[in-house]
Amino acid sequence: MSGPVGTEAEVELSIERVVAAAGTIARPYIRTPQYRSDALSHLLGVDLVLKVETVNPVGSVAGRAADWWFRNRPRPHRLVCAPVDDFGVAMAGVGRSHGVDVEVFGPLDADPAKVDALRHAGTTVHLEGRDPDHAVDEARRYAAVTDADFVEDGRDVELVEGSATVAAELEHLDPLPDAVFVPLGAGTLALGVGQWLHTRLTRVRVVGVGAHGAPAMVRSVRERRLVTTEVVSTVAASLAVRRPLAPIISPLADAVDDTVSVDDDRIRWAVDALARHEGLRVSPGGAAALAAVAATSASLRGSRVVVLVTSRAIG
């Protein structure tokens, strides 16, 4: 059947399903490095732990969610997704490992390095629309016309369950963190991490990170209602959400204790800091959580803070 494979119901996390996902998701995507950064701890005045999600076949934390999704869905004869960001790259790459060819839609100004990498791997990429949300609209229409299944970041519970396995691994930290900073993006990762931590490690604060130039998701969470914007402008493509998914707003607002917006200069600083001090080549969206810690470091003095480093730079 064509169209979205998800539903409009609010996403509700099952702890049992997350435990099952942690034991099932392909090894390259789980049990990722988590360690204290002495250099960044000294620089920012916090006890900073990096959770590094960049060393896997698709280069981002989205590989977890994608692998769990494919393991729990009937194999589609055709699959379309959008946009060309960490989610699109992950669905295409993991799809190949499951024997599924995924067509990916992105905006006309999609990251050329990601587009080239996808096409080099044999993925069909369609560039249409002025921003990621327009690309999603075009992908949905194309799926309906071609009788393909369509998957969108944030709409299916399996994506949230797979993402939550990141938080499950943080339970092994000693001492446990006071706060975890996580990019908001489409909401999948922050929702999974937040729901897990609020259930299992209730004293840990979850801070969702957005971009100044793409305020819709941060405002939606803060105001607990759907807020959209006409345009987005940020170097962090994975945070460039103009129109959040309505069903995810209420549970996401419950899962996140606070939100922080960061500007592009702060994001660029974080990208440079991770390269200089940790030797990590990270995308702007992947560095956003560190940017938020830097922006709020005065209020975090002495705290143990986890930063999710969510995606590597391509090209």
Helices and strands as residue ranges (DSSP letters): E 3-4, H 15-22, G 27-29, E 34-36, H 38-44, E 47-52, H 62-72, E 79-82, H 86-97, E 102-106, H 112-120, E 125-127, H 132-146, E 149-152, H 157-170, E 179-183, H 188-200, E 205-211, H 216-223, G 237-239, H 246-255, E 258-262, H 264-278, G 285-287, H 288-295, G 297-300, E 304-309
